[in-house]
Amino acid sequence: MRKKPTKCICVAIDGSDHAKRSLDYLNLLFGSDHPMTVNLFYVLPTLPPVLVEEHTKNASAARKLRAVEAKNVQVAERYLSEAKAILVEKGFSGDAVKTVYRKKDTGVAKDICRFSDSSASDAVMVSTKGRTRIQSFLMGEVSANLLENCPQSPIWLLEPVVRKKTVLICVDNSENAIRAVDHAGFMLSGTDVPVILFHTKRHLRRFIPKEVLEEAPELEELWKQTAGEQIAPYMKKAKEMLLEAGLRGDQISTKIVAGTRSAASDILKAAQRYDCGTIVMGRRGLSGVKEFFMGSVTRKVLEDLRQKAVWIVR
């Protein structure tokens, strides 16, 4: 019997109920007996530099600064302890759940990425919501910065609350998509999570104006056939990769649909139709567009995400 590989997840904690509920997601996919290390990570908040500088000039300010720093540590320890208790209550081994806090250095997102890399984490998981509207906005900013600044770790973004277990893996013939399949295969090996390999064939109207296409409707049928033939070997390769990773054949299904003009809409509709709680995507698809915030499919999926998780793999 194939031994289950041990995985390591870095979970960003901010003390919010949303962040705590995101821990349910680990239990949903993996269960408490899965070989896994969970690193709960908290970045200590910092005062504006002008106030920090003041402590060098004023003894009273220095005492207050030390008191604030001590309180920050106390709060961090409480948040992390509460998060760990949630996982232990679900059956996770206390030894497998680590709690770590660090002073903010170059920025929350970059500090999370740095810790993830140094701890050899297989993924970074973060809730997109915070305790208040302001914190929700900041968490969104952190999520965006994670996507831009984490060169190694895949990023798992959670839109609370995820209740569905099935995972939708988006496949095209890009290198990023293949890496996404590889990551999903590793992380889901040894689980009973149903997986759908999904491809939406690009509609010809993404290339040709509607008025032009109306003059030659047979081109659309030819395109659909050609697009289906092009993706077939990649879907086959993706399934073989999942099987090689250790998933069972009865866990894996394949869906290829005739796409609309919006790939993001096709993905979200498929996730809804097939009762999926997680969408796995490559960081960039066929276009290879470098900038994330320039109308990419990934960004559009994240904008309309509801009660789902998205794994973004570079």
C-alpha positions as CSV (number, residue, x, y, z in Angstrom):
1,M,0.0,0.0,0.0
2,R,1.3,3.4,-1.0
3,K,2.4,5.5,2.0
4,K,0.6,8.8,2.4
5,P,3.1,11.7,2.0
6,T,3.3,14.2,4.8
7,K,2.2,17.7,3.7
8,C,2.9,21.0,5.3
9,I,0.4,23.9,5.2
10,C,1.1,27.5,6.4
11,V,-2.1,29.1,7.6
12,A,-2.1,32.9,8.1
13,I,-4.0,33.8,11.3
14,D,-5.3,37.2,12.1
15,G,-7.6,36.4,15.0
16,S,-10.8,36.8,13.0
17,D,-13.7,34.3,13.1
18,H,-13.3,34.0,9.3
19,A,-9.7,32.8,9.8
20,K,-10.8,30.4,12.5
21,R,-13.5,29.0,10.3
22,S,-11.0,28.5,7.5
23,L,-9.5,25.7,9.7
24,D,-12.7,23.7,9.0
25,Y,-11.5,23.5,5.4
26,L,-8.4,21.4,6.4
27,N,-10.6,19.0,8.3
28,L,-13.1,18.8,5.3
29,L,-10.5,17.8,2.8
30,F,-7.9,15.9,4.8
31,G,-9.4,14.8,8.1
32,S,-7.6,14.8,11.4
33,D,-5.6,11.5,10.8
34,H,-4.0,12.7,7.5
35,P,-0.2,13.0,7.7
36,M,0.1,16.8,7.8
37,T,1.9,19.6,9.6
38,V,0.0,22.8,10.1
39,N,2.0,26.0,10.7
40,L,-0.3,28.6,12.2
41,F,1.5,31.9,11.5
42,Y,0.8,35.4,12.8
43,V,2.5,38.7,11.9
44,L,2.7,41.1,14.8
45,P,1.4,44.6,14.0
46,T,3.7,47.5,14.2
47,L,3.4,51.2,15.2
48,P,4.2,53.9,12.7
49,P,7.9,54.6,12.5
50,V,7.6,58.1,13.9
51,L,6.3,56.7,17.2
52,V,9.0,54.1,17.3
53,E,11.6,56.8,16.8
54,E,10.1,58.8,19.7
55,H,11.0,56.2,22.3
56,T,14.7,57.0,21.8
57,K,14.0,60.6,22.9
58,N,11.5,60.0,25.6
59,A,11.7,57.5,28.5
60,S,8.0,57.6,29.1
61,A,7.4,56.8,25.4
62,A,9.9,54.0,25.6
63,R,8.0,52.4,28.4
64,K,4.7,52.7,26.6
65,L,6.2,51.2,23.5
66,R,7.5,48.2,25.4
67,A,4.1,47.8,26.9
68,V,2.4,47.8,23.5
69,E,4.9,45.3,22.1
70,A,4.3,43.0,25.1
71,K,0.5,43.3,24.5
72,N,1.0,42.5,20.9
73,V,2.8,39.3,21.8
74,Q,0.0,38.4,24.3
75,V,-2.6,38.9,21.6
76,A,-0.6,36.9,19.1
77,E,-0.3,34.0,21.5
78,R,-4.0,34.1,22.3
79,Y,-5.0,34.1,18.7
80,L,-2.6,31.2,17.8
81,S,-3.6,29.2,20.9
82,E,-7.3,29.6,20.0
83,A,-6.7,28.5,16.4
84,K,-4.6,25.5,17.5
85,A,-7.3,24.4,20.0
86,I,-9.8,24.4,17.1
87,L,-7.7,21.9,15.2
88,V,-6.9,19.8,18.3
89,E,-10.6,19.6,19.1
90,K,-11.2,18.2,15.6
91,G,-8.7,15.5,16.3
92,F,-5.5,16.9,14.9
93,S,-2.4,16.0,16.8
94,G,-1.1,18.8,19.0
95,D,2.4,17.9,17.9
96,A,1.4,18.4,14.2
97,V,0.1,21.9,14.8
98,K,2.8,24.5,15.2
99,T,2.2,28.2,16.3
100,V,4.6,30.9,15.2
101,Y,4.5,34.7,15.4
102,R,7.0,37.2,13.9
103,K,7.5,40.9,14.0
104,K,6.5,42.5,10.7
105,D,9.6,43.0,8.6
106,T,9.1,43.9,5.0
107,G,5.3,43.6,4.9
108,V,2.6,41.1,6.0
109,A,2.4,39.3,2.7
110,K,6.1,39.1,2.1
111,D,6.7,38.0,5.7
112,I,4.2,35.2,5.3
113,C,5.9,34.2,2.0
114,R,9.3,34.2,3.6
115,F,8.1,32.0,6.5
116,S,6.4,29.7,4.1
117,D,9.6,29.2,2.1
118,S,11.8,28.8,5.2
119,S,9.4,26.2,6.7
120,A,9.2,24.3,3.4
121,S,5.4,24.7,3.3
122,D,3.6,23.1,0.4
123,A,1.0,25.8,0.3
124,V,-0.1,29.1,2.0
125,M,-3.7,29.3,3.1
126,V,-5.4,32.6,3.9
127,S,-8.9,33.7,4.4
128,T,-10.0,36.7,2.3
129,K,-12.1,38.1,5.1
130,G,-11.0,39.8,8.4
131,R,-12.7,40.8,11.6
132,T,-14.2,44.1,10.3
133,R,-14.8,45.7,7.0
134,I,-11.4,47.5,7.2
135,Q,-9.7,44.2,8.0
136,S,-11.5,42.4,5.3
137,F,-10.1,45.0,2.9
138,L,-6.7,44.5,4.3
139,M,-6.9,40.8,4.1
140,G,-7.9,41.2,0.4
141,E,-4.8,43.3,0.0
142,V,-2.7,40.7,1.7
143,S,-4.2,38.0,-0.6
144,A,-3.3,40.1,-3.6
145,N,0.3,40.7,-2.4
146,L,0.7,37.0,-1.6
147,L,-0.2,36.2,-5.3
148,E,2.3,38.7,-6.5
149,N,5.2,38.1,-4.1
150,C,5.2,34.4,-3.2
151,P,7.6,32.9,-5.8
152,Q,7.3,29.3,-4.6
153,S,4.3,28.3,-2.5
154,P,0.9,27.8,-4.1
155,I,-1.6,30.2,-2.5
156,W,-5.0,28.9,-1.2
157,L,-7.6,31.7,-0.9
158,L,-10.7,30.9,1.1
159,E,-14.0,32.7,0.9
160,P,-15.8,31.5,4.1
161,V,-17.5,29.1,4.5
162,V,-16.5,26.1,2.3
163,R,-18.8,23.2,2.7
164,K,-18.4,21.2,-0.5
165,K,-15.6,18.7,-0.8
166,T,-15.3,18.2,-4.6
167,V,-12.3,19.8,-6.3
168,L,-12.4,21.3,-9.8
169,I,-9.0,21.4,-11.5
170,C,-8.9,23.8,-14.5
171,V,-6.8,22.3,-17.4
172,D,-5.5,23.9,-20.5
173,N,-2.3,23.3,-22.5
174,S,-0.2,25.7,-20.4
175,E,2.7,24.8,-18.2
176,N,1.0,26.6,-15.3
177,A,-2.0,24.3,-15.6
178,I,0.2,21.2,-15.5
179,R,1.9,22.5,-12.4
180,A,-1.6,23.0,-10.9
181,V,-2.5,19.4,-11.6
182,D,0.8,18.3,-10.1
183,H,0.2,20.3,-6.9
184,A,-3.4,19.0,-6.6
185,G,-2.3,15.5,-7.1
186,F,0.3,15.7,-4.3
187,M,-2.0,17.5,-1.9
188,L,-5.0,15.3,-2.5
189,S,-3.2,12.0,-2.5
190,G,-4.3,9.7,0.3
191,T,-7.7,11.5,0.5
192,D,-11.1,10.5,-0.7
193,V,-11.8,13.9,-2.3
194,P,-13.6,13.7,-5.6
195,V,-11.7,15.5,-8.4
196,I,-13.0,16.9,-11.7
197,L,-10.6,17.8,-14.5
198,F,-12.3,20.6,-16.3
199,H,-11.7,22.4,-19.6
200,T,-13.7,25.1,-21.2
201,K,-13.1,25.3,-24.9
202,R,-12.5,28.9,-25.9
203,H,-15.4,30.4,-27.9
204,L,-14.4,31.5,-31.4
205,R,-15.9,34.9,-30.6
206,R,-12.9,35.5,-28.3
207,F,-10.9,35.9,-31.6
208,I,-13.4,36.9,-34.3
209,P,-16.2,39.6,-34.0
210,K,-19.7,38.3,-33.9
211,E,-20.6,40.0,-37.2
212,V,-17.7,38.2,-39.0
213,L,-18.6,34.9,-37.5
214,E,-22.2,35.1,-38.6
215,E,-21.0,35.1,-42.2
216,A,-19.3,31.7,-41.7
217,P,-21.1,29.7,-38.9
218,E,-19.3,26.5,-40.0
219,L,-16.1,27.9,-38.6
220,E,-17.5,27.6,-35.1
221,E,-18.2,23.9,-35.5
222,L,-14.8,23.3,-37.0
223,W,-13.2,25.3,-34.1
224,K,-15.0,23.2,-31.5
225,Q,-13.8,20.0,-33.0
226,T,-10.3,21.2,-33.3
227,A,-10.2,22.7,-29.8
228,G,-11.5,19.4,-28.4
229,E,-8.8,17.4,-30.2
230,Q,-6.1,19.8,-29.0
231,I,-7.0,19.5,-25.3
232,A,-7.6,15.7,-25.3
233,P,-3.9,14.7,-24.8
234,Y,-3.5,17.3,-21.9
235,M,-6.6,16.0,-20.2
236,K,-5.2,12.5,-20.5
237,K,-1.9,13.6,-19.1
238,A,-3.6,15.3,-16.2
239,K,-5.5,12.2,-15.3
240,E,-2.3,10.1,-15.5
241,M,-0.5,12.5,-13.2
242,L,-3.3,12.2,-10.6
243,L,-3.2,8.5,-10.8
244,E,0.5,8.4,-10.5
245,A,0.2,10.7,-7.4
246,G,-1.9,8.1,-5.8
247,L,-5.5,9.1,-6.4
248,R,-7.9,6.3,-7.3
249,G,-9.5,6.2,-10.7
250,D,-13.0,6.4,-9.3
251,Q,-12.1,9.7,-7.7
252,I,-11.4,11.4,-11.0
253,S,-13.8,12.5,-13.7
254,T,-13.4,14.7,-16.8
255,K,-15.6,17.5,-18.1
256,I,-15.0,19.4,-21.3
257,V,-17.6,22.0,-22.2
258,A,-18.2,24.4,-25.1
259,G,-17.1,27.7,-23.6
260,T,-18.7,31.1,-23.7
261,R,-16.8,34.3,-24.2
262,S,-15.9,34.3,-20.5
263,A,-13.7,31.5,-19.3
264,A,-14.1,32.7,-15.7
265,S,-17.8,32.5,-15.9
266,D,-17.6,29.0,-17.4
267,I,-15.3,27.9,-14.5
268,L,-17.6,29.4,-11.8
269,K,-20.7,27.9,-13.4
270,A,-19.0,24.5,-13.6
271,A,-18.0,24.7,-9.9
272,Q,-21.6,25.5,-9.0
273,R,-23.1,22.8,-11.3
274,Y,-20.8,20.1,-10.1
275,D,-21.1,21.0,-6.4
276,C,-17.4,21.9,-6.0
277,G,-15.9,23.7,-3.0
278,T,-12.4,24.2,-4.4
279,I,-11.1,25.5,-7.8
280,V,-7.5,24.8,-8.7
281,M,-5.9,27.1,-11.3
282,G,-2.6,27.9,-12.8
283,R,-1.3,31.4,-12.0
284,R,-1.3,32.3,-15.7
285,G,-2.9,30.4,-18.5
286,L,-2.3,30.4,-22.3
287,S,-1.8,34.1,-22.6
288,G,1.2,34.2,-20.3
289,V,0.2,37.7,-19.3
290,K,2.6,38.8,-16.6
291,E,0.4,41.2,-14.6
292,F,-2.2,39.6,-12.4
293,F,-4.5,42.6,-12.2
294,M,-5.1,43.1,-15.8
295,G,-8.3,41.3,-16.5
296,S,-7.0,37.7,-16.1
297,V,-9.3,34.8,-15.8
298,T,-7.9,34.1,-12.3
299,R,-8.7,37.6,-11.1
300,K,-12.3,37.4,-12.4
301,V,-12.8,34.1,-10.7
302,L,-11.6,35.5,-7.4
303,E,-13.9,38.6,-7.8
304,D,-17.0,36.5,-8.0
305,L,-16.0,33.7,-5.6
306,R,-18.7,32.7,-3.1
307,Q,-18.2,30.1,-0.3
308,K,-15.3,28.4,-2.2
309,A,-11.6,28.1,-2.1
310,V,-9.2,28.8,-5.0
311,W,-5.7,27.3,-5.2
312,I,-3.4,29.5,-7.3
313,V,-0.3,27.6,-8.5
314,R,2.6,29.3,-10.3
